[in-house]
Amino acid sequence: MKNILHIISSPRAELSASRKLGNAVVEKIKAKYTDAVIKERDLAKDHVPFLEEKHINTFFSPAENYSEEQSEMSRYSEGLIAELQEADIIVVDSPMYNLSVPATLRAYFDFTSRAGYTFKYSENGPQGLLQNKKLYIAFTSGNIYSEGPYQIFDSNVPYVKNIFSFYGVSDVSVVRAEGLSIPGIMETSLEKAIEDIRID
């Protein structure tokens, strides 16, 4: 049995191309692993707070010194991390927003990037603690960033890959629906991306 975590970051609903692409990835995973258990984390519905001083102070304080409020904040963060720890396969919907990821996804990473949980520091530097997991990134964009003159502007896919690499996840596949605002490409881009999905 495979545990699948689907992380949705777009604030758009039925008009979201990244949701459609991410859902297609999940459906193809379910077709391969018919007993898969799906956990959905919709960041547009369940907002992760933006990082504030109180959160940083909590994450860098010993648990035995927590106030009641700090204990609650830490439990919330640990709950998000537990979903990552339990997942065998992680699917991240990552639409291009202003050359990067949506603020919802950045906030999520701020609450899951915690020493002792998703990574640790050792004599050899940081080491990821989320081992033996598969990551699919469902990337969508109005322009084309995988190649050509605008490739240098892609701070989305490299960022998501780097975060998960820091967590210890090295098995990554990227599914791209690009050019969704370019006439002549936009008409078939999403359909072609869905057709090209391959599940390892």
N, C-alpha and C positions, 0 to 999 in steps of 0.2 A: 504494500500500500504506500502511495506517495502522498505526502502532505504538500499542498500547493498554497503559497501566499501570493495573492494578487494585490499589488499596491497601485492604487489609482490616484493620480495627482491633478488631473484637469478639473477646474471648477465648472466646466461646461457639462451638460447632460447628454441628451440624444444627439447633439450636433458635434460632439467631441470625436475627432478622428482617432486620437490616441486611445480612447476608451474602446472604440470599435476594433482597433488593431490589437490592443491588449486582450480583449475578450476573445478574439479569434485565436490568439496564441493559447489561451487557457482552454478553449474548446478542442484544439488539436492535441494538447497535453491530455485532456480527458479521454480523447479517442484512443490514445496510445495506452494510457493507464486508466482502465475503466473503473478501478476501485479508488481512484484519487479522491482525497478530501480537500475541498477548496475553502480557504479562508480569505475573505475580501477585506482589505483595509482601504476604505474610500476617504482620502484625506480632505475631499471637498465637503463631506458630510460630518466627519469626525475630525474637527480642526485640531491639529497639534499646535500648542501655543508657540508664539515667537519667543526665542530665547531672551530671557531677562536676567538681571543680576541675581535675583533670588534663585533661579534655576542653576546658574553656574556655581553659586555658593553651595548649593545642595549637592551637586554632582562631585564637588571637590572636598566635601566634608566627610568625616567618618560617620558611618550610620548610627553609631551609639550616641552621637551628639545631635541627632536630628530632632527638630521640633515636630509637632504633629503635622504642620503644614508641609514641612520638608519630607516627612515620611510619605505623605500622599503624593507629592511630586515625584519622588523616587519610584514609588510603586507604579505610577502611570508610565514612566520611562521604561521600567523593567518589564511591564506588560507588552509594550511595543517590541522590545528586544526579544522577549520570549517567543513571539510569533516568528521572528527571524530564526531563532535557534531551533524551533520545532519544524521549520519548513525544509523539505528536500529540494523543492524547486521554487524559485522566486521570480515573479513576473512584475516588472516595473513599467507602468505607462509613463513615458517621459516626453511630453510635447515640448518643442522649442518655444520658450517664452523670452523674448528680448535677449537672444543669444545664449540663454542658459536654461535652467530648469524652473518650473513654477515655484513660487514661494512656499507652497504647501509641502513640496518635496524637500526643499532645503530645511524647513522647520523639522520635518520628520528625521532627517539625518542629524540635526542638532540634538535630538532627543535619543537617538540610537547609537551615537558615537561616544561610547563611554568605556574608559579603561577598566579592565576587569570583567567586562561583559562581551563586547564585540571585538576587542583587541586588548593586548597587554604590552607593557614595556619590559624588555629584558636587557641583558648585557649586549645583545646584538641589535638592539633597537626595537621598534614596535613589531608585534606579531599578531596576525588575525586569529580570532577564536571561532569563526564560523567556517568550519571545514566541511568538505565533501558535499557542497551544494551547487546547484545549477542555477544560473541567472539568465533570464531573457529580458532584454530591454526593448520595449515597443516604442520606437522613436518616430515622431511625426513632425513635419515642418512645412512651412509655406514655400521656402526656398530649398535649394539643394546644397547640403553641407558635407556629404560623404566624399566629394571630389570637386575639383574645379577651384575657381578663385575664391569662393566663400568658405572653403574647408577650414581655413585658419580661424574663422569666427565661431566654430563649433565648440562651445564650452559646456555642452549638454552631455553628450554620450561619453566623452573622456572623463568628465566629472563623476558621473554615475559609476563608471567602470572603476575609477580610482577609489571611490568611497568603498565599494564592495571588495576591491582588492585589499584595501586596508583592513577590512573585516575578515579577510582570508578566503574570499570567493574568487577563484581564478577561472572557472569554467563559465564563460560568458558568450552568449549569442545575441547579436543585435539585429532586429527586424526593423527596416526603415520604410516609411511611406513619406517620400519627399516631393517637393514641388507642388504641394497642394494648393498653391495660389498662382501657379504658372499655367496660363492657357496652353493647351496642347499636351500638357503633362497631368494636370490636376484631374482630368476626367477619368483616368485609369490608374492613378498612382496607388490609391488605397487598395483597390482590387488586386493589382499586381503584387503588392506587398503581402497581402493575405495568401495569395496563391503560392508565394515563395517561402512561406513559413515551413521550416523543417524542425522537427522535434528529435533531439538526440536520444 
